[in-house]
Every structure is written in structure tokens, then in C-alpha cells.
Amino acid sequence: MSMAKSILPYGEAEMASRFRKHLFHILSILLALLSAGLFSGQPALAQSGIDTVVHYVEGAPSDEKIAYDVTAYVSVADSTGNPIKDLAADAFTLAEDSQQVTVLSADLAPDAPINLVLLLDTSGSMSGSGIEAAKSAASNFIAGLGKDDRVAVVTFDNETKIRIDFTTDHRAARDELELVDATRGAGTCLYDAAYQAVQMTATVPSGRRAVVLFTDGVDEKADGGTCSIHTADDVIRLATESGTRTPLYTLGLGSKVDQKSLQRLAQDTGGRFFYSPNTNQLDTIFVRLSDTLRSQYAIKYQSTAGPGSHTLAVTAKYLSAQDTDTRGFLLPNFPLRLIFVEPAEGQEVSGTTTLKVETFGQGETIQSVNFVINGATVASVTTTPYEAQVDFSAYPDGALTIDALALGADGIELARVTRQVTVRVAAAVAPTPVEEGGGGLVSNYLLYIIGGVILLGALVIALIVLAIAKKRKEEQRNKEWDEKVGGVGAPTVEEFSSGSDRTMDSWEMSSDALGMLTVSSSDDSSMIDQRFEITKRRTTLGRKADNDIIFPKDSPVSRHHAMIEEKGGGLFLSEVEEMDEKIGKPKRPTFGTFVNDREVDGQEILLQNGDEVRLGKRVKLKFEASARIRAGDEKTYDGFTSTGENDTMDTHQG
């Protein structure tokens, strides 16, 4: 009887068979999707799709040109999330601030050192097998780091603990990791921990940096509610600021993890997100993370942009697919440099010769420039132009090295430049034989006099021609400088050196300037004592790179803070109001604008000679009027007549 019940009619048996086939088909599809990268946490791409991520961009002033050498670290993955490692330089297209730039090289950089914070969740939910599996996988990950890689181990639950700071002693880091354990009943202050980890990376030297964040949950206290003071937006904002620029690689474990937030942290900072449904895949996930870090391309190009914030878009092409990612980055101020103007490299010198250098870039105030030959100082110049007359007749024939040193307070060397010359002692001129007889003697003297007059006349004419040519050459060089700094090619050091003097600490105002601003206080020490001419009818000041005068490191200065406009023969200062999208209204600079400690408060202020302008809390600038508007020194606003559109002005005493 039981045997009869186990036999199904033909129709039911066929349905069961079809069900098994459909179930097998569904399972096959699920396995295919998982193999396509769901465990990695990356979006499932089309079979021919690729995923490009710009992790980190760093620029440094070039040694040879007035330009920047920029390196972008980029990874490209295929549709399964595996790194693509065989791309050539022509597979990449770069655009800086929407302008295409030339790729100089694109090579895999598996040995490029990295400063890495390993951030491990030790909340109550990690107790037991979870924390042991995470420690084992993380320890193997540290063991696979390069010898020059620096790692810090940090744990978090209700609080963040630095177990070991940045070190290349990977054995010590693994030993410290072995002592880590989960805290039963503790919460998960995830965003506070991530925020502190990013802050740690900002203290390390320039170079690659990253935070690897591992968690099995969401930001919450053990009894419910948010645990962190900071938010995901705070972490992203800090990780993408100019001074930090740190990608976050996030690893999520289990079904309770907030995949969406972790993926956003990674995507918005230049990292990648990895997901493991259980502890069995943790070793594989950490191996994939290690492969990602070791499979980044170092793409190099040269930038002629100015100091400040910029944006780089990188497009990668592989087979028939392509993908683009964009990342912000910062170009620093040029450091102080000396540039030899005279003599030229390898030039022959004899007798009294001019030595001359010019300065470029920003740094401490120069107290003197010393010219040194054979270890002895032959001249010391304290004001511009930095030039001196040196007699080379005392030196023997042959090669000679001249050093020029810029010295600051207490004789500290700020910059140095070296020039090689060749000394040649002028040969003695043999006297012309004198013919016997009075007539011959008179004739020779007459010839000497006539020759001397002709020579003197030719010398005067030559000097006049040289002066005119030099003036035209300087005007042309200045014009070329303006064009090149504006983005049309990078001038070389030699090209720069033939231009006008650009010394920061004793810059005389040019004839076409309306006025000048001198920085007397700033969070950026390199900005102090720098001088900026006002030559346009409208000059803008702010933290963003599109201003005429930029304060990139002064956070209390707004992105677009203030402007100075020429109206009716005077220069007027006013604040820039930008639309606040949150409130739908124009917003003035957060920390205000002041003239002689009096707040501008939305008014237009006529600047007078000697006024002190303050942007925000700490940036102070001294205003100097040019001769063109010097009549305004004694004006008050009551006595000022505007010829512009606005004729209502505030008043203040100079």
C-alpha cells in the first residue's frame, strides 16, 4: 500500500521533473551572478563592461620647468571585478579642469609605498568566530604588504583605539592584531572611527594613503540609536579635502551590514567596496583588496595650472568598453627658488662681470642673497635687484663654480642655485709699431684719435641699440609669461629668468597697477609678505582656484569671498554673495569681511592708502594705492563722487 502511494501519476511526475529542471536553471543563474562580483560588492557590469576608479592624485612642482609633475593612481577592473593589468599609456585619456592633457606614462605601480590604516570593528556583534576570522584574514593581508608600506592598526566599538601607529614593522602590527578581541555588549561608532582614521592619514608625508574599514554592522549603540557624533557626509568631506585626499576601502560582513552607506563611502572617496555574506569568504575578500592595491596604474602628466584645487577626469578603454572616473586634487604653492640670470651656463668670463639672480615662488622673507666662489662669499646683496659686480681677473683660467644662496632670518638657507662658468684672462694687446720720422708719428697719433672717436661713437650707438632691444625683449618675455601662466605651455626656468624681477619681498608696483595688497597674516606661512598687484577693474579674492587672488589653505576664507572694483577713480571693496541652495537665498561669507576692523556687512567700502583688509578670522592684507588713484588718500566717502552705476557709498576715515 505504501509502495502504491509513492508512485505518482504520469502528469504529476512530469511536473516534478520540470520543477527540478527550472530550479537547476535558477541556481545556475544565481551562481553566475555571484561569480560576476556580487561578493566583491561592486556593481554587476555588462559582460564587456569595465570599472575605472581614480584613487589618488598628487602634484609636485617640477625641477626643470614652471609647472607641476602630476601622478594619478588609477585601477581598472573587468566585469567580474578582477583588475586589468595590461593596459598601455594610449588606453588612457586625461582631462584636467575639462582641458585634455598629454599622458607621459602609464605603468603598473605594485611597489609604490602606501600609508594605510586598518580599521577593525570590535563591537559586540563581532564576538566569537567573526572576530577570529577577521583577525586571521587581516593578519594575512598585512603580511602581504610591501616592505616600504606603513600600516597602523585601529579598532572601534563604543570608542576608537589606536593599537599601533604607522610602522613598517609588519610583524609587530600582526602581533598587536592578535591581541584584539570583540567587546561584548558594545556598540558600533563607525563614522567617528572612520573620521579619526582619515585624520591620521593627514599626518603622514605626501604619497599614497588609504583607510581599510572592516565592519559587520551599522552605526548604532548597543541599545539602539546612532552611536557616532560624525556622519557619513562628514567622513566623505574630510577624506576629499585638499589636505587629506584619502580613499576608503570598505569591507562589509554579513546580512546586517549597511552596504549602501559603505559603498558610498568608498565610491565618493576613490576607494572600493567589498562584501562577504559570511566569514568563509573573508580570506578571498582581503586577497582581492590586496590585488586591487597592487594593481594600480601610476599615470603621469605635466600640469601648467596654478596652485589650488583642480579636477582630473580619467577615461580608460579596454577592448570595446570604456569608463570614466573623476577625482579632485590640490596643486601646492611653488617653493622659493633662485634663478641665475647672469652669467649664462658655461659662459666665458673675464675681468669685472655681473652676477645676477631672480626669485620665484613663495616662502620665507629673504634677508640677503650671497654669491659664493670657491667657498668664499664674494658679495652679499640685501635688496633687489639681487646682482653684484665681481672681478674674475684674480682667478686662474679654467672652470669655476658660482653658488647663489638666499638666506632668511638667522642666516638660514632658503634656496640655492649653482652656475658653471669658464674663466679666461684677457690677452695683452701688442703696441702698434711707430714709424720713424716726425710725419709718421703725427700720422699715427691722428689715426689713434680718429679711431678712438669712431670706436667711442660705435660704442654709444651699440649701447643705445642694446638698451632698446633689451626693453623690447623684456616686454615680449612678460607677454609670453602672461600667456604661459594662463595655460599655454610651461615656461622653462631659462625663459622665466629673462623676464622682469618678480621678487616677493621687495616688489615695486608697476606703472599700470591701480593698487597693491600685501599679506600680513595668514594660516599659510608661505603667503605672508606676498604682494598682489591690482591691475584689473574687478579683482576677486577667495579660497577657490578661479579667483584672482587665492588663499587655498585659509579655511575661514570663503570660496568666493570678496571683490575689489575700480569705480570713478577709486577702488571699492565689497563681499561676494553666493546662492545657498539649502535656504534658497544669497549668503555672505561665513566669517565676514573687515576694513580697519570694521565689518563691511554688505556695503561697498572705498579703500584708502594704508587700510587693513581682513578676510574671515585671520587673513590680513595691507592696501597701498597707486599714483593713479593716490588723490583718493584724503577722500572720505562723503566727498567721493562715483561715476559708476552705484553712487551710494559708506564712509570711513583713513
PyMOL commands that set and color helices and strands:
alter all, ss='L'
color gray80, all
select helices_A, chain A and resi 2-5+10-38+89-91+124-126+129-143+170-178+190-201+232-239+259-269+279-294+409-411+438-485+493-497+525-527+627-634+637-639
alter helices_A, ss='H'
color red, helices_A
select strands_A, chain A and resi 51-61+68-77+92-96+99-101+105-108+114-121+150-156+160-167+208-215+248-253+273-276+297-303+308-318+321-331+337-342+348-349+352-360+368-373+376-381+386-391+398-407+413-423+515-521+531-534+538-542+549-550+562-567+570-575+578-580+585-587+593-595+598-599+605-606+612-615+619-625
alter strands_A, ss='S'
color yellow, strands_A
deselect
rebuild
show_as cartoon
